[in-house]
């Protein structure tokens, strides 16, 4: 007999807005020291986990190593970032500049969506456009002719109710602030319908989820004497979501 899932089976994971740069040229990287010029007015914050990737075929000897790092510093006004191997550790440095194949770029992106622990609920709706292709001049009968439709583009919209807390570093607070983040590249949600854990990590094979790059469109605040303060955040996919609705383990 099938087991009916409850809300405790679900979860919402989030990658913050403004934490994906995929067009870094070789000149963005230092020949000495640790300053990487990623761009101004982005959403990176200290201790964000980010992945540095160089384009294939490039020469990166003695450069800041590719891989998963932590943001050591980020100056929003200048766009300069340093990274470290551990949270709060020393900044990684280079003794040579990378050399890229023409027309290729490096990237620094938020490594993976993280759990938002202050979510009350989330919802996601999928819709499909209908295109009217009714023709005129149909054969006259005793009943009115019916219109004819074909399927059009798919679309989606979602929302999440998150609790307001006094912790500015809480990922739910950051999600609210990201609604007005100018650059939203990198904003991503993974909506778990059935999250299965393997130790401290999510077992993606055994879990069911929807993964989507999103734009955050609104935040609606609710404050009253009887309930915890909540913020309703609305979002919509900025590209085709990935649906993993099968349980294969």
Backbone as CSV, one residue per row, in Angstrom:
resi,resn,N_x,N_y,N_z,CA_x,CA_y,CA_z,C_x,C_y,C_z
1,UNK,0.843,-1.196,0.000,0.000,0.000,0.000,0.877,1.244,0.000
2,UNK,0.528,2.208,-0.841,1.318,3.436,-0.946,1.205,4.271,0.323
3,UNK,2.291,4.951,0.660,2.313,5.849,1.805,2.036,7.265,1.344
4,UNK,1.054,7.904,1.942,0.738,9.294,1.600,1.789,10.205,2.223
5,UNK,2.352,11.081,1.395,3.381,11.992,1.884,2.754,13.133,2.675
6,UNK,3.472,13.599,3.676,3.034,14.756,4.449,3.984,15.917,4.183
7,UNK,3.642,17.058,4.748,4.493,18.224,4.562,5.889,18.046,5.122
8,UNK,6.045,17.139,6.093,7.370,16.917,6.676,8.300,16.219,5.695
9,UNK,7.759,15.711,4.591,8.602,15.071,3.578,9.292,16.097,2.687
10,UNK,8.807,17.336,2.714,9.294,18.344,1.781,10.345,19.263,2.382
11,UNK,10.929,20.077,1.522,11.912,21.079,1.942,12.139,22.034,0.778
12,UNK,12.713,23.194,1.075,13.084,24.155,0.049,14.556,24.487,0.203
13,UNK,15.307,24.342,-0.886,16.720,24.706,-0.930,16.874,25.880,-1.899
14,UNK,17.864,26.726,-1.629,17.968,27.989,-2.380,19.417,28.366,-2.633
15,UNK,19.690,28.850,-3.848,20.956,29.503,-4.183,20.671,30.982,-4.362
16,UNK,21.404,31.861,-3.698,21.086,33.293,-3.717,21.268,33.946,-5.091
17,UNK,20.548,35.030,-5.278,20.633,35.809,-6.511,21.970,36.530,-6.592
18,UNK,22.442,36.705,-7.823,23.675,37.442,-8.044,24.929,36.678,-7.702
19,UNK,24.846,35.332,-7.690,26.007,34.518,-7.308,26.424,33.586,-8.433
20,UNK,26.249,34.023,-9.670,26.677,33.220,-10.811,27.277,34.141,-11.867
21,UNK,28.575,34.020,-12.067,29.262,34.746,-13.124,29.936,33.712,-14.013
22,UNK,29.572,33.694,-15.285,30.052,32.650,-16.195,30.848,33.211,-17.371
23,UNK,31.206,34.486,-17.314,31.879,35.131,-18.447,33.183,35.805,-18.012
24,UNK,33.926,35.169,-17.119,35.175,35.754,-16.641,36.304,35.505,-17.638
25,UNK,36.940,36.571,-18.085,38.089,36.449,-18.977,39.352,36.225,-18.148
26,UNK,40.445,35.884,-18.821,41.707,35.644,-18.116,42.159,36.880,-17.353
27,UNK,41.817,38.063,-17.863,42.240,39.307,-17.216,41.562,39.533,-15.867
28,UNK,40.523,38.778,-15.569,39.841,38.914,-14.279,40.644,38.299,-13.144
29,UNK,41.651,37.480,-13.480,42.402,36.735,-12.473,43.775,37.349,-12.259
30,UNK,44.298,37.227,-11.028,45.574,37.884,-10.712,46.782,37.104,-11.231
31,UNK,47.863,37.845,-11.567,49.153,37.209,-11.853,49.946,37.041,-10.562
32,UNK,49.546,37.790,-9.542,50.078,37.628,-8.192,49.022,38.116,-7.216
33,UNK,49.027,37.565,-6.027,47.992,37.924,-5.061,46.725,37.129,-5.286
34,UNK,45.631,37.584,-4.672,44.408,36.793,-4.700,43.180,37.487,-5.232
35,UNK,43.309,38.728,-5.736,42.137,39.497,-6.163,41.584,38.994,-7.500
36,UNK,40.327,38.586,-7.487,39.620,38.179,-8.704,38.530,39.214,-8.962
37,UNK,38.499,39.789,-10.148,37.494,40.803,-10.476,36.285,40.108,-11.096
38,UNK,35.242,39.915,-10.281,34.055,39.191,-10.750,32.946,40.126,-11.215
39,UNK,32.976,41.392,-10.788,31.945,42.347,-11.170,31.291,42.984,-9.958
40,UNK,30.885,44.233,-10.126,30.301,44.999,-9.024,28.812,44.709,-8.858
41,UNK,28.325,45.014,-7.656,26.893,44.989,-7.333,26.264,43.607,-7.495
42,UNK,27.030,42.565,-7.191,26.496,41.210,-7.221,26.077,40.795,-5.813
43,UNK,25.638,39.551,-5.663,25.066,39.122,-4.388,25.951,38.234,-3.552
44,UNK,27.236,38.120,-3.873,28.137,37.270,-3.092,28.308,37.821,-1.677
45,UNK,28.459,36.899,-0.724,28.719,37.293,0.651,29.834,36.432,1.237
46,UNK,30.453,36.953,2.277,31.537,36.233,2.931,31.057,34.860,3.386
47,UNK,31.879,33.849,3.129,31.648,32.443,3.476,30.649,31.743,2.560
48,UNK,30.196,32.402,1.496,29.447,31.669,0.478,30.330,30.568,-0.096
49,UNK,29.751,29.412,-0.338,30.483,28.337,-1.007,30.322,28.526,-2.509
50,UNK,31.443,28.650,-3.216,31.410,28.897,-4.654,32.333,27.914,-5.361
51,UNK,32.023,27.663,-6.615,32.830,26.767,-7.437,33.494,27.570,-8.550
52,UNK,34.829,27.509,-8.595,35.599,28.152,-9.653,35.911,27.109,-10.721
53,UNK,35.563,27.409,-11.958,35.828,26.498,-13.065,36.495,27.256,-14.199
54,UNK,37.583,26.689,-14.717,38.264,27.256,-15.874,37.813,26.546,-17.143
55,UNK,37.863,27.223,-18.281,37.455,26.571,-19.533,38.440,25.475,-19.936
56,UNK,37.917,24.433,-20.580,38.756,23.346,-21.040,39.806,23.816,-22.028
57,UNK,40.999,23.216,-21.934,42.066,23.563,-22.854,42.864,24.782,-22.442
58,UNK,42.539,25.378,-21.278,43.255,26.566,-20.829,44.494,26.175,-20.031
59,UNK,45.435,27.106,-19.931,46.629,26.903,-19.117,46.449,27.634,-17.800
60,UNK,46.433,26.880,-16.700,46.131,27.487,-15.400,47.190,27.134,-14.355
61,UNK,48.396,26.816,-14.797,49.478,26.488,-13.875,49.802,27.678,-12.979
62,UNK,49.921,27.393,-11.661,50.253,28.405,-10.640,49.164,29.454,-10.456
63,UNK,47.968,29.181,-10.970,46.838,30.089,-10.760,46.046,29.647,-9.535
64,UNK,45.066,30.453,-9.142,44.150,30.027,-8.082,43.451,28.771,-8.558
65,UNK,43.488,27.731,-7.750,43.038,26.412,-8.189,41.538,26.388,-8.450
66,UNK,41.152,25.640,-9.485,39.731,25.392,-9.719,39.190,24.513,-8.598
67,UNK,37.884,24.580,-8.380,37.259,23.736,-7.361,36.322,24.517,-6.474
68,UNK,35.932,23.893,-5.384,34.993,24.501,-4.437,35.762,25.315,-3.402
69,UNK,35.350,26.563,-3.216,36.030,27.470,-2.293,34.982,28.223,-1.464
70,UNK,35.484,29.037,-0.544,34.648,29.941,0.241,35.000,31.372,-0.122
71,UNK,33.989,32.232,-0.178,34.257,33.648,-0.403,34.928,34.206,0.847
72,UNK,36.156,34.701,0.676,36.898,35.308,1.784,36.482,36.762,1.939
73,UNK,36.494,37.499,0.822,36.050,38.896,0.804,35.358,39.159,-0.523
74,UNK,34.440,40.107,-0.508,33.842,40.593,-1.754,33.486,42.054,-1.556
75,UNK,34.017,42.915,-2.429,33.742,44.347,-2.393,32.730,44.657,-3.493
76,UNK,31.511,44.948,-3.092,30.446,45.174,-4.062,30.720,46.381,-4.951
77,UNK,31.424,47.387,-4.429,31.657,48.611,-5.202,32.720,48.417,-6.284
78,UNK,33.717,47.580,-6.018,34.783,47.355,-7.002,34.620,46.041,-7.748
79,UNK,33.849,45.115,-7.176,33.666,43.811,-7.808,34.810,42.854,-7.587
80,UNK,35.686,43.143,-6.621,36.855,42.299,-6.370,36.533,41.275,-5.279
81,UNK,36.888,40.017,-5.554,36.647,38.907,-4.635,37.958,38.197,-4.331
82,UNK,38.075,37.685,-3.103,39.111,36.713,-2.779,38.421,35.466,-2.250
83,UNK,39.066,34.325,-2.417,38.482,33.054,-1.966,39.479,32.320,-1.097
84,UNK,38.965,31.429,-0.263,39.799,30.627,0.628,39.370,29.170,0.549
85,UNK,40.254,28.285,0.976,39.961,26.851,0.924,39.015,26.434,2.035
86,UNK,39.004,27.173,3.137,38.123,26.889,4.269,37.433,28.175,4.694
87,UNK,36.296,28.046,5.352,35.582,29.229,5.828,36.453,29.996,6.808
88,UNK,36.705,31.267,6.500,37.528,32.097,7.358,39.012,31.871,7.211
89,UNK,39.432,31.001,6.284,40.846,30.708,6.097,41.562,31.785,5.310
90,UNK,42.846,31.543,5.069,43.657,32.514,4.332,43.245,32.551,2.876
91,UNK,43.340,33.727,2.287,42.981,33.882,0.880,43.950,33.102,-0.004
92,UNK,43.407,32.432,-1.013,44.233,31.729,-1.983,44.884,32.754,-2.912
93,UNK,46.129,32.504,-3.276,46.848,33.439,-4.125,47.433,32.723,-5.345
94,UNK,47.811,33.523,-6.320,48.386,33.002,-7.558,49.765,33.608,-7.772
95,UNK,50.570,32.898,-8.554,51.874,33.437,-8.956,51.984,33.542,-10.473
96,UNK,50.861,33.286,-11.155,50.822,33.405,-12.612,49.383,33.610,-13.048
97,UNK,49.211,34.247,-14.201,47.875,34.447,-14.767,47.470,33.231,-15.586
98,UNK,46.172,32.922,-15.651,45.730,31.845,-16.531,45.750,32.297,-17.983
99,UNK,45.805,31.343,-18.888,45.701,31.617,-20.317,44.535,30.826,-20.866
100,UNK,43.562,31.522,-21.441,42.350,30.878,-21.935,42.390,30.737,-23.442
101,UNK,41.756,29.683,-23.921,41.497,29.539,-25.341,40.575,30.671,-25.787
102,UNK,40.801,31.222,-26.947,40.001,32.356,-27.422,38.510,32.032,-27.393
103,UNK,37.742,32.967,-26.859,36.288,32.807,-26.839,35.758,31.936,-25.732
104,UNK,36.610,31.556,-24.768,36.151,30.742,-23.650,36.265,31.545,-22.359
105,UNK,35.503,31.142,-21.355,35.398,31.925,-20.129,35.414,31.024,-18.905
106,UNK,35.891,31.598,-17.810,35.826,30.925,-16.517,34.521,31.306,-15.822
107,UNK,34.207,30.599,-14.739,32.973,30.878,-14.006,33.203,30.750,-12.505
108,UNK,32.479,31.537,-11.746,32.411,31.398,-10.289,30.932,31.404,-9.929
109,UNK,30.449,30.275,-9.475,29.019,30.125,-9.204,28.797,29.554,-7.810
110,UNK,27.662,29.890,-7.219,27.270,29.308,-5.933,27.237,27.793,-6.099
111,UNK,27.891,27.062,-5.216,28.159,25.642,-5.443,26.888,24.805,-5.555
112,UNK,25.958,24.975,-4.639,24.725,24.173,-4.671,23.689,24.834,-3.771
113,UNK,22.393,24.691,-4.095,21.363,25.243,-3.221,21.471,24.677,-1.799
114,UNK,21.218,25.530,-0.815,21.258,25.147,0.596,19.858,25.203,1.190
115,UNK,19.642,24.416,2.232,18.313,24.342,2.829,17.944,25.673,3.489
116,UNK,16.712,26.093,3.276,16.159,27.270,3.948,15.354,26.751,5.133
117,UNK,15.883,26.950,6.328,15.296,26.312,7.501,14.081,27.007,8.073
118,UNK,13.721,28.186,7.554,12.609,28.946,8.128,11.415,28.996,7.191
119,UNK,11.220,27.941,6.405,10.114,27.903,5.449,8.890,27.253,6.078
120,UNK,7.768,27.937,6.019,6.513,27.353,6.493,5.907,26.440,5.435
121,UNK,5.926,26.900,4.177,5.375,26.099,3.087,5.859,26.665,1.758
122,UNK,5.794,25.836,0.725,6.056,26.315,-0.631,5.007,25.736,-1.563
123,UNK,4.828,26.398,-2.701,3.900,25.893,-3.712,4.498,26.169,-5.082
124,UNK,4.134,25.344,-6.052,4.628,25.523,-7.416,3.548,25.045,-8.376
125,UNK,3.189,25.893,-9.331,2.124,25.569,-10.284,2.690,25.554,-11.696
126,UNK,2.331,24.521,-12.434,2.728,24.407,-13.834,1.493,24.659,-14.693
127,UNK,1.636,25.500,-15.706,0.518,25.772,-16.613,0.969,25.553,-18.051
128,UNK,0.005,25.403,-18.932,0.296,25.189,-20.348,-0.618,26.104,-21.163
129,UNK,-0.021,26.855,-22.069,-0.808,27.750,-22.911,-1.620,26.946,-23.911
130,UNK,-2.768,27.489,-24.280,-3.602,26.870,-25.314,-3.737,27.849,-26.475
131,UNK,-3.559,27.336,-27.674,-3.588,28.180,-28.868,-4.841,27.851,-29.673
132,UNK,-5.640,28.854,-29.934,-6.895,28.684,-30.669,-6.591,28.570,-32.167
133,UNK,-6.898,27.411,-32.749,-6.683,27.197,-34.194,-8.007,26.864,-34.886
134,UNK,-9.085,27.426,-34.342,-10.405,27.199,-34.927,-10.463,27.771,-36.349
135,UNK,-11.076,27.024,-37.243,-11.239,27.492,-38.623,-12.676,27.955,-38.852
136,UNK,-12.836,28.837,-39.833,-14.179,29.289,-40.203,-14.664,28.464,-41.395
137,UNK,-15.948,28.569,-41.663,-16.518,27.851,-42.798,-16.781,26.387,-42.525
138,UNK,-16.949,26.020,-41.252,-17.214,24.625,-40.915,-18.627,24.223,-41.356
139,UNK,-18.795,22.923,-41.498,-20.102,22.403,-41.906,-21.149,22.769,-40.862
140,UNK,-22.278,23.293,-41.335,-23.366,23.684,-40.437,-24.128,22.441,-40.004
141,UNK,-24.307,22.306,-38.672,-25.098,21.202,-38.103,-26.105,21.802,-37.139
142,UNK,-26.814,20.930,-36.439,-27.824,21.414,-35.490,-27.195,21.949,-34.207
143,UNK,-25.913,21.657,-34.003,-25.247,22.153,-32.799,-24.159,23.147,-33.180
144,UNK,-23.819,23.997,-32.246,-22.770,24.997,-32.487,-21.426,24.303,-32.638
145,UNK,-20.598,24.764,-33.564,-19.264,24.172,-33.721,-18.390,24.501,-32.514
146,UNK,-17.530,23.580,-32.200,-16.599,23.788,-31.088,-15.280,24.352,-31.601
147,UNK,-14.675,25.149,-30.775,-13.357,25.660,-31.099,-12.326,24.538,-31.030
148,UNK,-11.217,24.704,-31.756,-10.138,23.733,-31.771,-8.885,24.375,-31.187
149,UNK,-8.201,23.626,-30.338,-7.016,24.148,-29.661,-5.838,23.192,-29.826
150,UNK,-4.638,23.757,-29.799,-3.429,22.953,-29.691,-2.624,23.459,-28.495
151,UNK,-1.701,22.620,-28.026,-0.901,22.988,-26.855,0.164,24.009,-27.229
152,UNK,0.416,24.948,-26.308,1.451,25.956,-26.505,2.553,25.813,-25.479
153,UNK,3.207,26.929,-25.163,4.327,26.911,-24.235,3.879,26.574,-22.811
154,UNK,4.786,25.956,-22.064,4.564,25.711,-20.642,5.101,26.892,-19.838
155,UNK,4.572,27.070,-18.652,5.014,28.135,-17.763,4.857,27.639,-16.337
156,UNK,5.399,28.375,-15.416,5.282,27.989,-14.019,5.349,29.203,-13.117
157,UNK,4.844,29.053,-11.925,4.944,30.094,-10.905,4.965,29.421,-9.549
158,UNK,5.635,30.056,-8.608,5.740,29.455,-7.286,5.753,30.502,-6.202
159,UNK,5.648,30.034,-4.986,5.728,30.920,-3.831,6.236,30.129,-2.632
160,UNK,6.757,30.862,-1.670,7.220,30.256,-0.424,6.887,31.200,0.716
161,UNK,6.369,30.645,1.789,6.123,31.422,2.998,7.283,31.169,3.952
162,UNK,8.038,32.229,4.259,9.185,32.077,5.153,8.966,32.934,6.393
163,UNK,9.497,32.461,7.511,9.391,33.213,8.759,10.481,34.287,8.827
164,UNK,10.107,35.455,9.319,11.085,36.504,9.593,11.777,36.202,10.913
165,UNK,13.100,36.332,10.936,13.854,36.127,12.167,14.768,37.332,12.387
166,UNK,15.406,37.363,13.555,16.331,38.461,13.851,17.760,38.123,13.442
167,UNK,17.932,37.045,12.675,19.250,36.640,12.199,19.419,37.102,10.752
168,UNK,20.242,38.137,10.555,20.422,38.692,9.213,21.102,37.723,8.257
169,UNK,21.831,36.747,8.804,22.548,35.806,7.951,21.688,34.617,7.547
170,UNK,20.484,34.517,8.118,19.589,33.415,7.783,19.278,33.429,6.299
171,UNK,19.295,32.255,5.656,19.095,32.190,4.212,17.698,32.661,3.809
172,UNK,16.710,32.512,4.695,15.373,33.006,4.374,15.365,34.533,4.310
173,UNK,16.123,35.203,5.185,16.230,36.662,5.128,16.899,37.090,3.834
174,UNK,17.892,36.349,3.432,18.590,36.665,2.184,17.668,36.476,0.981
175,UNK,16.819,35.472,1.049,15.862,35.225,-0.031,14.911,36.414,-0.179
176,UNK,14.477,36.967,0.947,13.596,38.143,0.919,14.329,39.333,0.294
177,UNK,15.564,39.570,0.730,16.339,40.692,0.220,16.621,40.543,-1.275
178,UNK,16.725,39.311,-1.734,17.062,39.078,-3.140,15.959,39.494,-4.103
179,UNK,14.753,39.739,-3.593,13.678,40.201,-4.462,14.066,41.519,-5.127
180,UNK,14.827,42.354,-4.421,15.235,43.643,-4.998,16.709,43.633,-5.397
181,UNK,17.343,42.465,-5.385,18.710,42.366,-5.906,18.690,42.655,-7.404
182,UNK,19.493,43.618,-7.836,19.472,44.034,-9.245,19.811,42.878,-10.176
183,UNK,20.880,42.182,-9.878,21.318,41.067,-10.715,20.874,39.760,-10.067
184,UNK,19.980,39.039,-10.718,19.435,37.827,-10.100,20.001,36.533,-10.685
185,UNK,21.000,36.639,-11.565,21.614,35.419,-12.091,22.157,34.584,-10.934
186,UNK,21.854,33.320,-10.942,22.285,32.429,-9.865,21.166,32.023,-8.940
187,UNK,20.068,32.804,-8.916,18.940,32.430,-8.056,18.360,31.101,-8.525
188,UNK,18.258,30.180,-7.604,17.839,28.825,-7.960,17.095,28.225,-6.774
189,UNK,16.054,27.460,-7.033,15.366,26.724,-5.973,15.352,25.245,-6.312
190,UNK,15.489,24.433,-5.297,15.209,23.007,-5.414,14.084,22.713,-4.432
191,UNK,12.941,22.345,-4.977,11.740,22.111,-4.188,11.585,20.606,-3.983
192,UNK,11.809,20.169,-2.756,11.708,18.738,-2.461,10.268,18.373,-2.118
193,UNK,9.734,17.429,-2.859,8.438,16.846,-2.550,8.615,15.715,-1.549
194,UNK,9.704,14.974,-1.729,10.008,13.840,-0.850,11.523,13.801,-0.675
195,UNK,12.008,14.435,0.386,13.447,14.494,0.624,13.898,13.299,1.441
196,UNK,14.889,12.577,0.924,15.474,11.440,1.620,16.915,11.772,1.977
197,UNK,17.275,11.545,3.230,18.608,11.863,3.703,19.465,10.605,3.776
198,UNK,20.745,10.796,3.522,21.744,9.755,3.733,22.804,10.354,4.633
199,UNK,22.693,10.107,5.911,23.534,10.803,6.874,23.164,12.268,6.906
200,UNK,24.164,13.141,6.726,23.912,14.583,6.751,23.586,15.142,5.373
201,UNK,23.609,14.289,4.342,23.415,14.752,2.974,22.112,14.229,2.386
202,UNK,21.585,14.968,1.400,20.385,14.530,0.706,20.752,13.423,-0.284
203,UNK,19.982,12.367,-0.283,20.138,11.305,-1.285,19.298,11.702,-2.494
204,UNK,19.955,12.315,-3.489,19.214,12.835,-4.643,18.556,11.714,-5.438
205,UNK,19.157,10.541,-5.461,18.598,9.430,-6.224,17.264,8.982,-5.651
206,UNK,17.172,8.962,-4.331,15.953,8.471,-3.680,14.931,9.573,-3.429
207,UNK,15.302,10.822,-3.676,14.407,11.956,-3.404,13.647,12.360,-4.660
208,UNK,12.542,13.055,-4.446,11.777,13.647,-5.547,11.849,15.166,-5.397
209,UNK,12.134,15.862,-6.502,12.296,17.310,-6.388,12.085,17.989,-7.730
210,UNK,11.963,19.316,-7.666,11.905,20.186,-8.845,13.028,21.188,-8.697
211,UNK,13.902,21.264,-9.707,15.032,22.192,-9.687,14.810,23.249,-10.754
212,UNK,14.921,24.518,-10.374,14.638,25.587,-11.340,15.481,26.813,-11.065
213,UNK,16.065,27.380,-12.140,16.580,28.743,-12.080,15.365,29.668,-12.033
214,UNK,15.400,30.673,-11.161,14.204,31.490,-10.955,14.539,32.974,-10.961
215,UNK,13.506,33.764,-11.165,13.541,35.182,-10.844,12.564,35.396,-9.692
216,UNK,12.966,36.204,-8.735,12.120,36.516,-7.586,11.326,37.766,-7.912
217,UNK,10.006,37.690,-7.781,9.162,38.764,-8.296,8.474,39.606,-7.229
218,UNK,8.294,39.084,-6.025,7.638,39.902,-5.000,7.867,39.311,-3.617
219,UNK,7.711,40.172,-2.613,7.761,39.757,-1.210,6.653,40.494,-0.469
220,UNK,5.769,39.730,0.155,4.630,40.314,0.864,4.756,39.994,2.353
221,UNK,4.818,41.045,3.178,5.043,40.890,4.617,3.716,40.823,5.372
222,UNK,3.655,39.944,6.370,2.479,39.841,7.230,2.917,39.912,8.689
223,UNK,2.361,40.881,9.420,2.673,41.040,10.833,1.368,41.193,11.600
224,UNK,1.155,40.331,12.595,0.004,40.483,13.483,0.381,39.961,14.865
225,UNK,-0.421,40.273,15.893,-0.031,39.915,17.259,-0.077,38.416,17.559
226,UNK,-0.776,37.638,16.758,-1.054,36.258,17.124,-0.182,35.208,16.444
227,UNK,0.574,35.598,15.411,1.349,34.620,14.657,2.775,35.107,14.459
228,UNK,3.631,34.163,14.135,4.986,34.531,13.756,4.975,35.361,12.491
229,UNK,5.894,36.291,12.378,5.958,37.144,11.185,6.398,36.316,9.981
230,UNK,5.653,36.444,8.900,5.957,35.691,7.692,6.098,36.625,6.495
231,UNK,6.824,36.134,5.497,6.968,36.844,4.228,6.629,35.860,3.114
232,UNK,5.696,36.250,2.256,5.315,35.426,1.110,6.161,35.873,-0.081
233,UNK,7.026,34.999,-0.558,7.926,35.305,-1.668,7.414,34.612,-2.920
234,UNK,7.270,35.368,-4.000,6.808,34.801,-5.272,7.988,34.707,-6.233
235,UNK,7.972,33.650,-7.032,9.047,33.455,-8.013,8.486,32.741,-9.230
236,UNK,9.244,32.763,-10.323,8.859,32.027,-11.513,10.120,31.519,-12.192
237,UNK,10.053,30.423,-12.910,11.242,29.888,-13.571,11.747,30.853,-14.638
238,UNK,13.072,30.971,-14.745,13.673,31.761,-15.813,14.142,30.874,-16.959
239,UNK,14.013,29.574,-16.785,14.340,28.590,-17.822,13.551,27.322,-17.495
240,UNK,13.672,26.322,-18.329,12.910,25.091,-18.117,13.352,24.410,-16.828
241,UNK,12.429,24.112,-15.912,12.789,23.393,-14.680,13.162,21.943,-14.999
242,UNK,13.855,21.338,-14.054,14.164,19.909,-14.112,13.274,19.182,-13.118
243,UNK,12.476,18.264,-13.616,11.554,17.520,-12.762,12.130,16.130,-12.493
244,UNK,12.389,15.849,-11.248,12.840,14.510,-10.840,11.760,13.960,-9.902
245,UNK,10.754,13.356,-10.513,9.595,12.918,-9.747,9.536,11.401,-9.583
246,UNK,10.609,10.726,-9.952,10.657,9.274,-9.808,11.569,8.903,-8.645
247,UNK,11.234,7.835,-7.984,12.022,7.337,-6.866,12.657,6.029,-7.319
248,UNK,13.971,6.057,-7.535,14.616,4.912,-8.163,15.433,4.079,-7.197
249,UNK,15.479,4.480,-5.921,16.252,3.701,-4.955,15.339,3.001,-3.976
